[in-house]
Amino acid sequence: MSTVVEDDGAAPVLWRQLGREWKPAGYDEEEMMEEAAFIAYHVHWPLDAILSMEHLERRRWTEMISQMNQQANEQLGSLVT
């Protein structure tokens, strides 16, 4: 179940610590955490570095990582057959 974050005027502590502006209107918090988890799992970057990225930048990284994984899987598949 997705939760759309409402702007209640209280910016999350991490955003304030990072000096980032909180822009939750219409942004899906679950999607943001999925992007962060995906990037952290594959490239082992710290959460604060990932969350400091703009949404489109995180989205680009997830797409690039996915493409690299797909290419690696295809190469491994060709070695097995």
Summary of the structure (lengths in Angstrom):
residues: 81
radius of gyration: 16.0
end to end distance: 39.8
largest distance: 56.9
contacts: 173
relative contact order: 0.13
helix: 64%
strand: 2%
